[in-house]
């Protein structure tokens, strides 16, 4: 009797699993057709001489990469991208954490400020870039308010940092909310015990709060770094890679090369960007995850 009762359940369970797998066919097919396949083709085209000026797509080996490295474009754009990502990651997380500490208490005023901080996150990056292009222009609003005549977007020395700060401002609201959520998860009993043991406010934050914020730090640093390495919209809207090539990050170069019809070199640079994100982000995430456990 027990065997008879188990057989229909096993059959039904097998049919249920097949039904679940069938439900995955459509989303996996869409993922493969619109994400996986284009990316694989993109990697393949990086090793071809694909161009708007040639009728045939011929295999070119590593020629695209040699050309990019030979004229200095590869290393210069890679350096700018890494510097840009470092400035964004540092500024966005430091300022975001400080704001989160100030807005941690759920008062009415703090809730209003949280909403105001999050509003830029909802804006399109291109719109933010065009607004700051007008604000930071030589005759723009900022120079008028300060009574100065500074080329905020016209210097080869600091414009990259200025655009990085615009990027950090646009996404800071998300960072703040994640840190606030992390602070809310810190047990108050542990903080009270630390204060009773004689720890100062700074010592309690350093040795208790910040350690327990490790998961939030991991999420914020990872999102910020990957987003900054893949930056495009804000740089395009504010400077289009200028002045000269002072703010030409990898994605801006890819966009410009596609515009000129040099598709092979553009896809080669996009492959460099993919590898850069993987090489930088994966070890960082592994380190931050281990840090959560060790702390």
C-alpha positions in Angstrom: 0.0 0.0 0.0 2.8 2.3 0.9 4.5 1.7 -2.5 1.3 2.4 -4.4 0.9 5.7 -2.5 4.5 6.7 -3.2 4.5 6.0 -7.0 1.8 8.6 -8.0 3.6 11.2 -5.8 6.9 10.4 -7.5 5.3 10.7 -11.0 3.6 13.9 -10.0 6.9 15.2 -8.7 8.7 14.4 -11.9 6.0 16.1 -14.0 6.3 19.1 -11.7 10.0 19.3 -12.2 9.6 19.0 -15.9 7.0 21.7 -15.8 9.3 24.0 -13.9 12.1 23.4 -16.4 9.7 24.1 -19.2 8.9 27.5 -17.6 12.6 28.4 -17.8 12.8 27.8 -21.6 11.4 31.2 -22.6 13.4 33.4 -20.2 16.6 31.4 -20.9 16.0 31.7 -24.6 15.5 35.4 -24.4 18.6 35.7 -22.2 20.6 33.8 -24.7 19.3 35.6 -27.7 19.5 39.2 -26.5 22.4 39.0 -24.0 24.6 36.0 -24.2 24.8 35.7 -28.0 25.5 39.4 -28.7 28.2 39.4 -26.1 29.9 36.3 -27.5 29.7 37.8 -31.0 31.2 41.0 -29.5 34.1 39.1 -28.2 34.6 37.5 -31.6 34.4 40.7 -33.5 37.2 42.1 -31.4 39.6 39.9 -33.3 38.4 41.0 -36.8 38.9 43.9 -39.1 35.2 44.8 -39.0 34.7 48.3 -40.4 32.1 50.4 -42.2 34.6 50.8 -45.0 35.1 47.1 -45.7 32.6 44.8 -47.3 34.0 41.6 -45.7 34.7 40.9 -42.0 38.1 39.2 -41.9 40.0 37.7 -39.0 42.7 40.1 -37.8 44.0 38.3 -34.7 45.4 40.7 -32.1 45.9 43.6 -34.6 43.2 45.8 -33.0 44.8 45.4 -29.5 48.3 46.0 -30.9 47.1 49.2 -32.6 45.4 50.4 -29.4 48.4 49.7 -27.3 50.9 51.0 -29.9 49.4 54.5 -30.1 48.9 54.8 -26.3 45.1 54.9 -26.5 44.5 51.6 -24.6 46.7 52.5 -21.6 45.7 56.1 -21.4 41.9 55.4 -21.5 42.4 52.5 -19.1 44.2 54.7 -16.6 41.5 57.4 -16.9 38.8 54.8 -16.3 40.5 53.4 -13.2 41.2 56.8 -11.8 37.6 57.9 -12.4 36.3 54.7 -10.8 38.5 55.2 -7.8 37.4 58.8 -7.2 33.7 57.9 -7.6 34.0 54.9 -5.2 35.9 56.8 -2.5 33.8 59.9 -2.7 30.4 58.2 -2.9 31.0 55.8 -0.1 32.7 58.2 2.3 30.1 60.9 1.8 27.3 58.3 1.7 28.4 56.8 5.0 28.6 60.2 6.7 25.2 61.2 5.5 23.7 57.9 6.6 25.1 58.4 10.1 23.5 61.9 10.2 20.2 60.7 8.8 20.0 57.4 10.7 17.3 58.4 13.2 13.8 58.1 11.6 12.6 61.6 12.3 10.3 63.5 10.0 13.0 65.8 8.9 15.4 63.0 8.2 12.8 61.2 6.1 12.4 64.3 4.0 16.1 64.7 3.5 16.4 61.0 2.5 13.8 61.5 -0.2 15.6 64.6 -1.5 18.9 62.7 -1.6 17.3 59.9 -3.5 15.7 62.1 -6.1 18.9 62.4 -8.3 19.0 58.6 -8.5 15.6 58.7 -10.3 16.9 61.1 -12.9 18.3 60.0 -16.3 22.2 60.2 -16.3 22.1 62.1 -19.5 19.8 64.7 -18.0 22.1 65.1 -15.0 25.1 65.4 -17.3 23.5 68.2 -19.4 22.3 70.1 -16.3 25.8 70.0 -14.8 27.3 71.0 -18.2 25.3 74.2 -17.9 26.1 74.7 -14.2 29.8 74.1 -14.6 30.3 76.1 -17.8 32.7 79.0 -17.8 29.8 81.4 -17.8 27.6 79.0 -15.8 25.7 79.2 -12.6 28.5 78.0 -10.3 31.0 80.6 -11.4 28.4 83.3 -11.1 27.5 82.3 -7.6 31.2 82.1 -6.6 32.3 85.2 -8.5 35.0 83.2 -10.2 36.0 82.3 -13.8 37.2 78.7 -13.5 37.1 76.2 -16.4 35.6 73.4 -14.4 35.0 71.4 -17.6 37.9 72.8 -19.5 41.0 71.6 -17.6 43.1 68.6 -18.5 44.2 68.4 -14.8 41.0 68.3 -12.8 38.0 67.9 -15.1 38.1 64.1 -14.8 37.7 64.5 -11.0 34.9 67.0 -11.4 32.9 64.7 -13.7 33.6 61.8 -11.2 32.1 63.9 -8.4 29.0 64.6 -10.6 28.7 60.9 -11.0 29.0 60.4 -7.2 26.4 63.0 -6.5 23.9 61.4 -8.9 24.1 58.0 -7.2 24.9 59.0 -3.6 21.2 58.7 -2.6 21.3 54.9 -3.2 24.5 54.5 -1.3 23.0 56.4 1.7 19.9 54.3 1.8 21.9 51.1 1.8 24.1 52.3 4.6 21.0 53.4 6.6 19.5 49.9 6.1 22.8 48.5 7.4 22.8 50.8 10.4 19.3 49.8 11.2 20.4 46.1 11.4 23.1 46.8 14.0 21.8 45.5 17.4 21.5 48.4 19.9 22.3 46.0 22.7 25.9 45.6 21.4 26.3 49.4 21.2 25.0 49.9 24.6 27.3 47.3 26.0 30.3 49.0 24.3 29.3 52.3 25.9 28.9 50.7 29.3 32.4 49.2 28.9 33.7 52.8 28.5 34.0 53.0 24.7 33.8 56.5 23.2 31.4 57.3 20.4 34.3 57.0 17.9 35.5 53.7 19.4 32.0 52.2 19.3 31.7 53.2 15.7 35.1 51.9 14.7 35.1 48.6 16.5 31.3 47.8 16.6 29.2 49.7 14.1 31.6 49.7 11.2 32.4 46.0 11.6 28.7 45.1 11.5 28.3 47.3 8.5 30.5 45.0 6.5 27.7 43.6 4.3 26.5 47.1 3.4 30.0 48.2 2.6 30.4 45.1 0.3 27.2 46.0 -1.6 28.0 49.7 -1.9 31.6 49.4 -2.9 30.8 46.7 -5.5 27.9 48.6 -7.1 29.8 51.8 -7.0 33.0 50.4 -8.6 31.2 48.5 -11.3 29.0 51.4 -12.2 31.9 53.8 -12.3 34.0 51.5 -14.5 31.1 51.3 -16.9 30.4 55.0 -16.9 29.3 56.6 -20.2 26.2 58.8 -20.0 27.4 61.5 -17.6 30.9 61.8 -19.2 29.3 62.0 -22.7 26.8 64.7 -21.7 29.3 66.9 -19.7 32.5 66.7 -21.8 32.2 64.1 -24.6 35.7 63.0 -23.5 37.3 66.4 -23.6 39.0 68.7 -23.2 41.3 67.0 -25.6 41.0 63.5 -24.4 41.3 64.3 -20.7 38.0 62.5 -19.8 37.9 59.9 -22.5 37.1 56.7 -20.6 36.8 53.3 -22.2 33.1 53.5 -23.0 33.4 56.9 -24.5 36.1 55.6 -26.8 33.9 52.7 -27.8 31.1 55.1 -28.6 33.3 57.4 -30.7 34.8 54.5 -32.6 31.4 53.0 -33.5 30.5 56.5 -34.7 33.5 56.5 -37.1 32.8 53.0 -38.4 35.8 51.4 -36.7 33.7 48.6 -35.3 36.6 46.1 -34.8 38.6 48.5 -32.6 35.4 49.5 -30.7 34.6 45.9 -29.9 38.2 45.3 -28.9 38.1 48.2 -26.4 34.7 46.9 -25.1 36.4 43.5 -24.5 39.2 45.4 -22.6 36.5 47.0 -20.5 34.8 43.7 -19.7 38.2 42.2 -18.6 39.0 45.3 -16.5 35.7 45.0 -14.7 36.3 41.3 -14.1 39.9 41.7 -13.0 39.1 44.6 -10.6 35.7 43.6 -9.3 36.0 39.9 -8.7 39.0 39.9 -6.4 37.5 42.9 -4.6 34.2 41.2 -3.9 36.0 38.0 -2.7 38.1 40.2 -0.3 35.1 42.0 1.0 33.2 38.8 1.5 36.1 37.3 3.4 36.3 40.5 5.5 32.7 40.1 6.5 33.4 36.6 7.9 36.7 37.5 9.6 35.2 40.5 11.3 
